Amino acid sequence: MRKVKWGVLGVAKIATEKVIPAMQRAERCDIAAIASRDEARAREAAGRLGIARAYGSYEALLADPEIEAVYNPLPNELHVSWTIKALKAGKHVLSEKPVALDANEGRTLIAARDKAGRLVAEAFMVRFHPQWRRARELAQSGAIGEVGAIQTFFSYRLLDPKNVRNRPPGGGGLYDIGCYAILTARYIFGDEPIRVVATLDRDADFGTDRLASALLEFPRGRHLTFTVATQVSAHQRVTIVGQTGRIEICIPFNALPDRPMRIMIDSGADLVGGGARVEEFPVCDQYGLQGDAFSRAVLGEAPFEFPIEDAVLNMRVIDALFHAAERGTWETP
């Protein structure tokens, strides 16, 4: 079974602790090289992770003729520039989210993809976890009646001023985790929001949003409400509410790779769970599933389900939310 040879740009924590180990365990991924602007850091990461080649520059990795696909976990403001460079070098690219800082910047990746004839996509791993696949199946099948509302909460506590999540221009909660709330609602509803409103609280020292809440109206009167925060206790939960029941995804975004995940389906018979049942999913790693799906597309075995155009649609909503918060008005994506 042939594997795609991957190169990784940078030694970001998400890459070295989550994505690379998961892809190394996956069926169709061979992590063949890693690069850093500090060659010593690249060599240290390569040795620790068992990666054959380490480069002291991103350019050197892109010049490696054996590398077929690149994973780009660089800071948000570098996603587009290095993704385009990788495409020009003839590599397929899986870029971390958000794929750009605004929709116009994201659109440049469509032209770059078309010119290069290579695949480029945004790394939203949650769409590959079976708990989300099942939640969408239930929601769209009418198992809980017509879905009218989704409520999402996602938070963590991070006070380090040197962390890229706390530094402009690409830091802040809406870029980092608000994008998940938007994406998963679009995924469940199978539709795009028609108007949005939001409020943000910014850290006076960091200049990034540390608390964001929003209301998104979808066609047929359906709503997403969400809150994301970067300076409160860690918590995440998604509730999908229909006319005759609800679905709760208990660990919706950082699904654990070493234990079964669960969703709860409740008929709403009473307020103490009398109509509730639980579905459990076998142990899996959503990062590995994503890597295999992308690799199969590179090998021409199956199309990639989520083209870069989907990432631009998500960025349009983020743009509208920033505008809504600044102007205090409803905005249309």
DOLUM-305112 format. One record per atom (N, C-alpha, C, O, CB): residue in one letter; x, y, z. Coordinates in steps of 0.2 Angstrom, whole numbers, plus 5000, padded with zeros to 4 digits. Glycine has a CB too. Layout:
N
AXYZ/...
//
This chain:
333
M500449945000/M500050005000/M500450065000/M500850075005/M499550005006/R500450104995/R500850164994/R500650224999/R500050235000/R500850194987/K501150255002/K501050305006/K501250375003/K501750374999/K501350295013/V500950425005/V501150495002/V501750515007/V501650515013/V500550545002/K502250545004/K502850575008/K502650645009/K502550685005/K503450565004/W502650655016/W502450725018/W503050765021/W503550735024/W501950715024/G503050825021/G503550875024/G503150925028/G502550945027/G503950915019/V503450945034/V503050985039/V503451045039/V504051045040/V503050955046/L503151105039/L503451175039/L503351195046/L502851215049/L503051225034/G503951195050/G503951215057/G503851165062/G503651105061/G503451265058/V503951185068/V503951135074/V503451155079/V503551155085/V504651125077/A502851185076/A502351205081/A502151145085/A502151085083/A501751235076/K501851165091/K501651115096/K501051075093/K501151005094/K501351155102/I500651095089/I500051055087/I500351005082/I500150955081/I499551095083/A500851025078/A501250975074/A501550925077/A501450865076/A501651015069/T502050945082/T502450895085/T502150845090/T502350795091/T503050925088/E501550875093/E501250835098/E500650805096/E500450755099/E501050885104/K500250825091/K499650795089/K499650775082/K499550715080/K499050845090/V499750815077/V499650795070/V500150745067/V500050695065/V499650855066/I500850765069/I501350715066/I501250645069/I501250595065/I502050745068/P501250635076/P501150565078/P500550535076/P500550475074/P501150575086/A499950575075/A499350535072/A499550515065/A499350465063/A498750585072/M499850555061/M499950545054/M500450485053/M500450445048/M500150605050/Q500950485058/Q501350425058/Q501050355059/Q501250305057/Q501950435063/R500450365063/R500150295064/R499650285059/R499350225058/R499750305071/A499450335054/A498950325049/A499250275043/A499850255043/A498850395046/E498750255039/E498950205034/E499250235028/E499650195025/E498250175032/R499150295026/R499350325020/R499850385020/R499950415015/R498750345015/C500150395026/C500550455027/C501250435029/C501350395034/C500250495032/D501750465026/D502450455028/D502750515029/D502850555024/D502850415022/I502850535035/I503150605037/I503950595036/I504250565040/I502950625045/A504150625030/A504850615028/A505250665030/A505850655030/A504850605021/A505050725031/A505450785033/A505150835037/A504550845037/A505750815026/I505550875041/I505250925045/I505750985044/I506350975044/I505150905052/A505551045044/A505951105043/A505751155049/A505251165051/A505851135036/S506351195050/S506251255055/S506751305053/S507251285050/S506351235062/R506651365054/R507151415053/R507751415057/R508251445056/R506851485053/D507651375063/D508151355067/D508351285066/D507951235068/D507951365075/E508851265062/E509051195061/E509151155067/E508951095066/E509651195057/A509351175072/A509451135078/A508751115081/A508651055083/A509751175084/R508251155080/R507551135082/R507251085078/R506951045080/R507151205083/A507451095071/A507151045066/A507450975068/A507150925068/A507351065059/R508150975069/R508450915070/R508250885077/R508150825077/R509250925071/E508150925082/E507850895088/E507150865087/E507050805090/E507850955094/A506750895084/A506050875083/A506150805078/A505750755080/A505650925079/A506550805073/A506550755069/A506850695073/A506550635072/A507050765063/G507350705077/G507650645081/G507050615086/G507050555087/G508250665085/R506750665089/R506250645094/R505650605091/R505350565094/R505950705098/L505450625085/L504850595081/L505050545076/L504650515073/L504450655078/G505750535075/G505950475071/G505750495063/G505650455059/G505550415072/I505950565062/I505850585055/I506550585052/I507050605055/I505550655055/A506550565046/A507250545042/A507650615041/A508250615042/A507150515036/R507250665039/R507650725036/R507450785040/R506850795041/R507550735029/A507950825042/A507750895045/A508150945041/A508650945039/A508050895052/Y507751005040/Y508051055036/Y508051125040/Y507551135045/Y507551075030/G508551165039/G508551225042/G508251285039/G508351345041/G509251245043/S507851275034/S507451325031/S506851295028/S506851235026/S507851365026/Y506251325027/Y505651305024/Y505851295016/Y505551245013/Y505051355025/E506251335014/E506351335006/E506751265005/E506651235000/E506851395004/A507151245009/A507551185008/A507051125008/A507151075004/A508051175013/L506551125012/L506051075012/L505651075006/L505551015003/L505651075018/L505451135004/L505051134998/L505451114991/L505151094986/L504851204997/A506151114992/A506551094986/A506651024986/A506950994981/A507251134986/D506450984991/D506550914992/D506150884986/D505550884987/D506450884999/P506450854981/P505950824976/P505550764978/P505050744975/P506450804970/E505750734984/E505350674986/E504750694990/E504250654991/E505750634991/I504650754993/I504150774996/I503550784992/I503550834987/I504250835000/E502950754993/E502350764988/E501850814991/E501550844988/E502050694987/A501850814998/A501250855001/A501650885007/A502050855011/A500650805004/V501350945009/V501650985014/V501050995019/V500451015017/V501951055012/Y501250995026/Y500751015031/Y501051075034/Y501551085036/Y500650955037/N500551135034/N500751195036/N500451215042/N499851245042/N500651245030/P500851215048/P500551235054/P500851295057/P500851315063/P500651175060/L501051345052/L501451405054/L500951455057/L500351435057/L501751435048/P501151505060/P500651555063/P500151575057/P500351575052/P501051615066/N499551595060/N499051615055/N499251655049/N499051645044/N498451635059/E499551715051/E499751765046/E500251735041/E500351775036/E500051825050/L500551675042/L500951645037/L500651595033/L501051565028/L501651625040/H500051575034/H499751515031/H499751525023/H499951485019/H499051505033/V499451585021/V499351595014/V500051605010/V500151565005/V498951655012/S500551635013/S501151655009/S501551585008/S501751575003/S501551705013/W501551545013/W501951485013/W501551425009/W501851385006/W502151455020/T500951435010/T500551385006/T500651394998/T500651344994/T499751385008/I500651454996/I500751474989/I501451454987/I501451424982/I500651554988/K501951464991/K502651444990/K502651374989/K502951344984/K503051464995/A502251334993/A502351264992/A501951234986/A502151194983/A501951224999/L501451264984/L501051254978/L501451264972/L501551224967/L500351294978/K501851324972/K502251344967/K502851294966/K503151274961/K502551414968/A503051254972/A503551204972/A503351144970/A503651094969/A503851204979/G502651134968/G502351074965/G502151024971/G502050974970/G502851034961/K502051054977/K501751014983/K501051024984/K500751074982/K502151034989/H500750974986/H500050974988/H500051004995/H500550994999/H499650904988/V499551044998/V499651075004/V498951065008/V498451075006/V499751145003/L499151045015/L498551045020/L498751095025/L499251095028/L498550975023/S498451155025/S498551215029/S498151215035/S497551195035/S498551275025/E498451225041/E498051235047/E497551295046/E497651335042/E498551255053/K497051285051/K496551335051/K496751395055/K497151385060/K495851305053/P496451455054/P496151475048/P496551485043/P497151505043/P495751545050/V496351465037/V496851455031/V497051525029/V497551535026/V496451425025/A496751585031/A496951645029/A496751695035/A496351675040/A496651675022/L496851765034/L496651815039/L495951845037/L495651875041/L497151865040/D495851835030/D495151855028/D495051825022/D495451785019/D495151935027/A494351835019/A494151795014/A494551815007/A494651765003/A493451805013/N494651875006/N495051895000/N495751865000/N495951844995/N495151975000/E496051855006/E496751825006/E496651755004/E497051725001/E497051835013/G496051725007/G495951655006/G495851634998/G496051584996/G495351625010/R495551684995/R495351674988/R495951664984/R495951634978/R494951724985/T496551694986/T497151694982/T497351614981/T497751594977/T497651734985/L497151574986/L497351504986/L496951464980/L497251414978/L497251474993/I496451494979/I496051454973/I496451464967/I496551414963/I495351484972/A496651524965/A497051534959/A497651504959/A497951474954/A497151614958/A498051504965/A498651464966/A498551394965/A498951364962/A498951484973/R498051364967/R497851294966/R497751274959/R498051234956/R497251274970/D497351324956/D497251304949/D497851314944/D497951274940/D496651354946/K498251364946/K498851364942/K499351314943/K499651284938/K499251434944/A499451284949/A499851234951/A499651164949/A500051124948/A500051234958/G498951154949/G498651094948/G498851044954/G498850984953/G498951064942/R498851074960/R498951034966/R498351044970/R497951094970/R499551054969/L498250994975/L497751004980/L497951044986/L498451044988/L497550934983/V497451084988/V497551124994/V496951124998/V496351134995/V497851204992/A496951125005/A496451115009/A496551145016/A497151145018/A496151045009/E496051155020/E496051185026/E496051125031/E495551075030/E495551235028/A496451125036/A496451065041/A495951075047/A496151085052/A497151055044/F495351055045/F494851055051/F494750975052/F494250945049/F494151085049/M495050945056/M495050875058/M494450855060/M494250795060/M495650865062/V494050895063/V493450875067/V492950835062/V492550795064/V493050925070/R492950865055/R492450835050/R492650765049/R492250735045/R492550875044/F493150735051/F493350665049/F493250625055/F493350565055/F494150665047/H493050645061/H492950605067/H492250575066/H491750615064/H492950645073/P492150515067/P491450485067/P490950515071/P490350505069/P491550405068/Q491150545077/Q490550575081/Q490250635077/Q489650645078/Q490850595088/W490650665073/W490350725069/W489950695063/W489450725062/W490850775067/R490250645060/R489850615055/R489150585057/R488650595053/R490350555052/R489150555063/R488550535065/R488050585067/R487450585066/R488750485071/A488350635070/A487950695073/A487550725066/A486950745067/A488350745076/R487950735061/R487650765055/R487150715052/R486650735050/R488250775050/E487250655052/E486850605049/E486150605053/E485650605050/E487150535050/L486250605060/L485650605064/L485250675063/L484650675062/L485750605071/A485550735063/A485250795062/A484950805055/A484350825055/A485750855063/Q485250775050/Q484950785043/Q484450735042/Q484050745037/Q485550785038/S484450685045/S483950625044/S483250635047/S482750605046/S484250565046/G483150685052/G482550705055/G482550665062/G481950655064/G481950685051/A483050625064/A483050585070/A482850625076/A482550605081/A483650555071/I482950695076/I482750735082/I482350795079/I482250845082/I483450765085/G481950775074/G481550825071/G481950875067/G482550875067/G481050865076/E481650925064/E481950985061/E482451015066/E482151045071/E481451035057/V483051025064/V483551055068/V483451135068/V483451165062/V484251045067/G483351165074/G483251235074/G483751275077/G483851335075/G482651255077/A484251245081/A484751285084/A485351245086/A485251185088/A484451325091/I485851275086/I486551245089/I486851295094/I486851355092/I486951225083/Q487051265099/Q487351305104/Q488051275105/Q488151215106/Q486951315111/T488551325105/T489251295105/T489651345110/T489551405110/T489651305099/F490051305115/F490451345119/F491151305119/F491251245119/F490251335127/F491651355118/F492351325117/F492851375121/F492851435119/F492551315110/S493251355125/S493651395129/S494351365131/S494351305132/S493351425135/Y494851405133/Y495451385136/Y495751445140/Y495451495139/Y495951345131/R496251425144/R496551485147/R497251485145/R497651445147/R496451475155/L497451545142/L498151555140/L498351625141/L498051665137/L498151535132/L498851635145/L499051705147/L499751725145/L499951775146/L498951715154/D500051675141/D500751685139/D500751745133/D500551725128/D501051625137/P501051795134/P501051855129/P501551835123/P501451865118/P501351915132/K501951785124/K502351765118/K502051705114/K502251695108/K503051735121/N501451685116/N501151635112/N500851665106/N500551715107/N500651595116/V500851635100/V500651665094/V499851675094/V499551715091/V500751615088/R499551635099/R498751645099/R498651705103/R498051735102/R498451585103/N499151735106/N498951805110/N499351865106/N499451915109/N499251795117/R499551855100/R499851905096/R499551925090/R499351875086/R500651885095/P499451985088/P499152005082/P499651995077/P500251995078/P498952085082/P499551985070/P498851995068/P498451935068/P497851945066/P498852025061/G498751875069/G498351815068/G498051785074/G497751735074/G498751765064/G498151815080/G497951785086/G497251805088/G496951835084/G498451805092/G497051775094/G496351795096/G495851735096/G496051685092/G496051845093/G495351735100/G494951675100/G494451665094/G494351605092/G494451685106/L494251715091/L493851705085/L494251665079/L493951625076/L493551775082/Y494851685078/Y495251655073/Y495351585075/Y495351535071/Y495851695072/D495551575081/D495851515084/D495351455085/D495351405083/D496251525090/I494751475088/I494251425090/I493551445088/I493151405087/I494251415097/G493451505087/G492751525084/G492651495077/G492051485076/G492751605084/C493151485074/C493151455067/C492851385067/C492451365063/C493851455064/Y492951355073/Y492651285074/Y491851285074/Y491551245072/Y492951245080/A491651335078/A490951345080/A490551355073/A490051335072/A490851405085/I490851405069/I490551425063/I490551365058/I490051345055/I490951475059/L491151325057/L491251275053/L490751215054/L490451185050/L491951245053/T490751195061/T490251145062/T489551155062/T489151115060/T490451115069/A489351215063/A488651235061/A488551235054/A487951205052/A488451305064/R488951255050/R488851255042/R488851175040/R488451155036/R489451285039/Y489251135044/Y489251065042/Y488651025044/Y488350985040/Y489851035046/I488351045050/I487751015052/I487151045048/I486751005046/I487651025060/F487051105047/F486551135044/F486551125036/F486051115033/F486451205045/G487151115034/G487251105026/G487051165023/G486751165017/G486851045024/D487151225026/D486951285023/D487451345025/D487851335029/D486251305025/E487351405022/E487751465024/E487351515028/E486751525026/E488051495018/P487651545033/P487251595037/P487051655032/P487451675028/P487651625043/I486551685034/I486251745030/I486451815033/I486451865030/I485551735028/R486451815040/R486751875043/R486951855050/R486851795053/R486151925044/V487451895053/V487751885059/V487751945063/V487752005061/V488451855058/V487851935070/V487951985074/V488451965080/V488451905081/V487352015077/A488852005082/A489351985087/A489652035092/A489552095091/A489951955083/T489952015097/T490252065102/T490952025104/T490951965105/T489852075108/L491452075105/L492052045106/L492352085112/L492252145113/L492552055100/D492752055117/D493152085122/D493852075120/D494052015120/D492952065129/R494252135120/R494952125118/R495352135124/R495252175129/R495152175113/D495952095125/D496452105130/D496852175128/D497052185123/D496952045130/A496852215133/A497152285133/A497852275131/A498152315128/A497052325139/D498252225133/D498952215132/D499052175126/D499552195122/D499252185138/F498752125125/F498852085119/F498552115112/F498852105107/F498552015120/G497952145113/G497652175107/G497252125103/G497052135098/G498152205103/T497152065106/T496752005103/T496151995107/T496052015113/T497251945103/D495651965103/D495051955107/D495051895111/D495251845109/D494451945101/R494851905117/R494951855122/R494251825124/R494151775127/R495251875129/L493751855122/L493051835123/L492551855117/L492551915116/L492751855130/A492251805114/A491851825108/A491251785109/A491251725110/A492251815101/S490651825107/S490051785107/S489651815101/S489751865099/S489551805113/A489251765098/A488951785091/A488351745090/A488151695093/A489451765086/L487851775086/L487251745084/L487251745076/L487351795073/L486651785087/L487151685073/L487151675066/L486451655064/L486251605067/L487751625064/E486151685059/E485551665057/E485651625050/E485951655046/E485051725056/F485351565050/F485351525044/F484751525041/F484251545044/F485651455045/P484651505034/P484051505031/P483551465035/P483751415039/P484051475024/R482851475034/R482351445037/R482351455045/R482051415049/R482351365036/G482551515047/G482551535054/G482951495059/G482851495065/G481851525056/R483451455056/R483951415061/R484451465063/R484751505060/R484151355057/H484651445070/H485151495073/H485751455076/H485751395078/H484851525078/L486351485075/L486951465079/L487151515084/L487151575082/L487551445075/T487151495090/T487451545095/T488051515098/T488051455100/T486951565101/F488551555099/F489251525102/F489551575106/F489551635105/F489651505096/T489951555110/T490451595114/T491151555114/T491151495115/T490251605122/V491651595113/V492351565113/V492751615117/V492651675117/V492651555106/A493251585121/A493551625126/A494251595127/A494351535126/A493251625133/T494751635128/T495451615128/T495751625135/T496351615136/T495851645123/Q495351655140/Q495651675146/Q495151645152/Q495151675157/Q495751745147/V494851595151/V494451565156/V494551495156/V494951465152/V493651575155/S494251455161/S494351385162/S494251345155/S493751365151/S493951355168/A494551295154/A494451255148/A493751215148/A493651185153/A495051205147/H493451225143/H492751185142/H492551185135/H492751235131/H492251225147/Q492251135133/Q491951135126/Q491351085126/Q491351035129/Q492451115121/R490851115122/R490151075122/R489751095116/R489751155115/R489751075129/V489451055112/V489051075107/V488351045108/V488350985109/V489351055100/T487851075108/T487151055108/T486751075102/T486751125100/T486751085114/I486451015099/I486151025093/I485351015094/I485250955096/I486350975087/V484951055093/V484251055096/V483751055090/V483751095086/V484051115101/G483350995090/G482850995085/G482150995088/G482051005094/G482950925081/Q481650985084/Q480950995086/Q480750935091/Q480350945096/Q480450985080/T481050875091/T480850815095/T481450785099/T481350735101/T480550765090/G482050825099/G482550795103/G483150835102/G483150895099/G482750725101/R483750815105/R484350855105/R484950805104/R484850745107/R484450905110/I485550825102/I486150795102/I486650835105/I486750895104/I486350775094/E487050805110/E487550835113/E488250805112/E488250745113/E487450835121/I488650835109/I489350815108/I489750835114/I489950895115/I489650835101/C490050795118/C490350805124/C491050835124/C491250885127/C490350745129/I491450805119/I492050835118/I492150845110/I492450805107/I492650785121/P491850895108/P491750905101/P492350915097/P492350895091/P491250955100/F492850955100/F493350975096/F494050945097/F494350925092/F493451055097/N494250935103/N494850905105/N494750835107/N494850805112/N495250935111/A494450795102/A494250725104/A494850685105/A495350695102/A493850695097/L494850645111/L495450615113/L495550555109/L495150515107/L495350595121/P496250535107/P496350485103/P496450415106/P496650365103/P496950505099/D496450415113/D496550355117/D495950325120/D496050275124/D497150375121/R495350355119/R494850325122/R494150335118/R494250385114/R494750355129/P493650295119/P493050305115/P492750375116/P492750395122/P492550255116/M492450405111/M492050465112/M491350455111/M491150395109/M492250515106/R490950495114/R490250485115/R489850545113/R490050605114/R490050465122/I489250535110/I488750585109/I488150555113/I487950495113/I488650605102/M487750605115/M487050595119/M486550615114/M486550675112/M487050625126/I486050575113/I485450585110/I484850585115/I484750535118/I485250545103/D484450645115/D483950645120/D483250665117/D483250715113/D484150695126/S482750625118/S482050645115/S481750705119/S481250725116/S481650585116/G482050725125/G481750775128/G481150755132/G480650795134/G481550835124/A481050695134/A480450665138/A480450695144/A479850715147/A480550595138/D480950715147/D480950755154/D481650785155/D482050785150/D480850705160/L481750825160/L482350865161/L482850825165/L483450855166/L482150925165/V482750755166/V483250725170/V483550665166/V483850615169/V482950695176/G483450665159/G483750615155/G483450555154/G483650505152/G484450605158/G482750555155/G482350495154/G482350475147/G482150415146/G481650505157/G482450515143/G482350495136/G483050495132/G483050505126/G481950545132/A483550495136/A484250495133/A484550425132/A484450385136/A484750535138/R484950425127/R485350365125/R486050395123/R486150445121/R485050325120/V486550345124/V487250365122/V487450325116/V487350265116/V487650365128/E487850355111/E488150315106/E488950325107/E489150385108/E487950345099/E489250275107/E489950275108/E490350255102/E490150215098/E490150225114/F490950285101/F491350275094/F491950245096/F492350265101/F491450345091/P492250195092/P492850165094/P493450215094/P493350265091/P493050115088/V493950195097/V494550245098/V494850255091/V494950205087/V495150205102/C494950315089/C495250335083/C495550405084/C495450435089/C494650345077/D495950425079/D496350495080/D496150535074/D496250515068/D497050485080/Q495750585075/Q495450625069/Q496050655065/Q495850665059/Q495050685072/Y496650675068/Y497150695064/Y497450645059/Y497550665053/Y497750725068/G497450585061/G497650535056/G497150515051/G497350505045/G497750465060/L496450515053/L495950515048/L495950565043/L495850555037/L495250505051/Q496150625045/Q496150685040/Q496750675035/Q496750685029/Q496250745044/G497350655038/G497950645034/G497850585029/G498050595023/G498550625039/D497550535031/D497350485026/D496850505021/D496950485015/D497050415030/A496350545022/A495950565017/A496250615012/A496150605006/A495350605021/F496750655015/F497050695010/F497550655006/F497650675000/F497450755014/S497850615009/S498350565005/S498050525000/S498250524994/S498750525010/R497450505001/R497050464996/R496850514990/R496850484984/R496450434999/A496750574992/A496550624986/A497250634982/A497150634976/A496250684989/V497750644986/V498450654982/V498550594977/V498750604972/V498950664987/L498450534980/L498550474976/L498050464970/L498050414966/L498550414980/G497550504970/G496950494965/G496450444967/G496150424962/G497250484959/E496450414973/E496050364975/E495350384976/E494850354976/E496350324981/A495250444979/A494550474981/A494650554981/A495150574983/A494350444987/P494150584979/P494150664979/P494150684987/P493950654991/P493550694976/F494550744988/F494450764995/F493850804996/F493650844992/F495050814996/E493450785001/E492750805002/E492750885003/E492150905002/E492550775008/F493250915006/F493150985007/F493651035004/F494251035006/F493250995015/P493451054998/P493951094994/P494051164997/P493751185002/P493651114987/I494551194995/I494751264998/I494251314997/I494251365001/I495451284994/E493751304993/E493251354992/E492851354999/E492551405001/E492751334986/D492751295002/D492451295008/D492751335014/D492451365018/D492351215011/A493451335014/A493851375018/A493651445017/A493651485022/A494551365018/V493551475011/V493451545010/V492751555012/V492651615015/V493451555002/L492251515012/L491551525014/L491651535022/L491251575025/L491151465013/N492051495025/N492051505033/N492451565034/N492251605039/N492551445036/M492951595030/M493251655032/M492751715030/M492851765034/M493851665027/R492351705026/R491851755025/R491451775031/R491251825032/R491351745019/V491251715034/V490851725041/V491251755046/V491051805050/V490551655043/I491951735047/I492351765052/I492451845050/I492351885055/I493051735052/D492551865044/D492551935042/D491951975044/D491952025047/D492651935034/A491351945043/A490751975045/A490651985052/A490352035054/A490151935042/L490851935056/L490851935063/L491251995066/L491052035070/L491051875066/F491852005063/F492352055065/F492052125064/F492052165068/F493052055062/H491752125058/H491352195056/H490752205060/H490652265062/H491152185049/A490452155062/A489852165066/A490052185073/A489652235076/A489452095067/A490552155076/A490752175082/A491052255082/A490952285087/A491352135085/E491352275077/E491652335077/E491052395076/E491152445079/E492152345071/R490552375072/R490052425070/R489452415074/R489052465075/R489852415063/G489352365078/G488752355082/G488152345078/G487552365080/G488652415087/T488252315072/T487652295068/T487652225065/T488152195066/T487652345062/W487052205063/W487052145059/W487452155053/W487452205049/W486252125057/E487752095051/E488152105044/E487952035040/E487851985043/E488952105046/T488052045034/T487951995029/T488651965027/T489052005024/T487452015023/P488751905027/P489351875025/P489451885017/P489951865014/P489451795027/
//
